[in-house]
Amino acid sequence: AYPKLSPANIVVADIQNKSSLKGAFAGCSAAVVATSAVPKLKAWSLLPFLLKKLIGKKGKLRFSWKGDGKPEQVDWEGQRNQFDCAVEEGLQQVVLVGTMTGTQKDSFLNSIGEGSGDQIVMWKRKAEVYLIDVCKKSKMKYTIIHAGGLSDLPGGKAPVKLGVDDKLREVKNLRIPRADIAKACVQALDCDLAKDRSFDMSSIAGAEPLDPSKGLEKLLREMGDVTCDYSINPP
């Protein structure tokens, strides 16, 4: 269904260098953006953390970022560059993979770094608001998928549920396979119900596995005409 997804069409680019992205977006009709800063545990922080845990005290693990790519540079500036290129090249749709906990000011993910540039959920949410604004000013459509905790298990087996504004976190979440998130991204490209929508996607006991063809459309119909509210905890 997507003949351009072949090794011959792979372009390596630096998302922090907008000019290098031009070739990647040229001739495309849509883009799936899944770039993200990646936390890296500082090994020296593990021992004091475990010792404090043994004596009943609260410790904190310390993290840096792989390749020195902090969230401000990767999840804000890098994603913004991709959205701008998408508009300039006339793409019809951008599907963005984000993360849950965006409505929570005290999200643990915002605390794992050392400074303001490390608040990964805040910078991701800021980029989402930017994408929505860009689409409102152009003909481009957006789909934003906030993934729950991820796993490397095979797709098509885990129970999958959609929601908005982190309400899925009110019940016990299981880890959702990356393969299911990837499948949802591809299905969003051919799903009118997914256009100009932002929603959470996680694995919840009692739900059904994602159907390999029209699973996202079915889940969106079940969820109803709702989308995430960015007036909650604005970035």
FENDA-V148636 format. One record per pair of residues at least 4 apart in sequence whose ideal C-beta (glycine too) atoms are under 7 Angstrom apart, sorted by the first residue. I is the first residue (numbers start at 1). J is the second residue. Records with the same first field share a line. If there is no record, write none. Layout:
I=J  J
This chain:
4=9
11=23  24
13=20  21  23  24
14=20
15=21  35  78  81  82
16=73  77  78  81
18=81  84  85
21=25  81  82  85
22=26  85
25=31  85  86  89  91
26=89
28=89  91
29=91  92
30=91  92  93  189
31=82  86  91  94
32=95  185
33=79  82  94  96  97
34=97
35=74  78  79
36=74  75
37=65  69  70  71  74  75  120
38=65  66
39=63  65  112
40=63  64  65  66
41=46  61  63
42=62  63  64
45=49  61  62
46=50  61
47=51
48=52  59
49=53  59  60  61
50=54
51=55
52=57  58  59
53=59
63=112  113
65=69  70
69=73  74
70=74  117  118
71=75  76  117  118  119  120  123
72=76  77  117  123
73=77  78
74=78
75=79  120  123  124  127
76=80  123  126  127
77=81
78=82
79=83  127
80=84  127  130
81=85
82=86
83=87  94  130  131  134
84=88
85=89
86=91  94  140
87=134  138  140
91=140
92=140  141
93=140  141  143  189  195
94=131  140  142
95=143  185  188  189
96=128  131  142  144
97=145  147  181  185
98=124  128  144  145  146
99=109  121  124  146  147
100=146  147  148  166  169  200  202
101=107  109  121  166
102=121  125  146  166  233
103=165  166  232  233
104=166  233
105=233
107=121
109=120  121
110=119  120  121  122
113=118  119
114=118
119=123
120=124
121=125
122=126  235
123=127
124=128
125=129  235
126=130  235
127=131
128=132  144  198
129=133  230  235
130=134
131=135  142
132=136  142
133=137
134=138  140
135=140  141  142  196
141=195  196
142=196
143=188  194  195  197
144=198
145=181  184  185  199  201
146=199  200  201
147=176  181  201
148=168  173  176  201  202  203
149=173  175  176
150=175  176  178
151=175  176  177
152=178
153=158  177
154=177  179
155=177  179  180  183
156=209  210  212
157=209
158=174  176  177  180  203  209
159=203  204  205  206  207  208  209
160=176  180  201  203  207  209  210  219
161=168  202  204  207
162=199  200  201  219  220  223
163=167  168  199  200
164=199  200  226  227  228
165=228  229  232
166=200
168=173  200  202  204
169=173
171=204
172=205
173=202  203  204
174=203  204  205
175=203
176=180  181  201  202  203
178=182
179=183
180=184  210
181=185  201
182=186
183=187  210  212
184=188  201  210  216
187=191  215  216
188=194  216
191=216  217
193=217  220  221
194=216  220
197=227
198=227  228
199=223  227  228
210=215
211=215  218
214=218
215=219
216=220
217=221
218=222
219=223
230=234
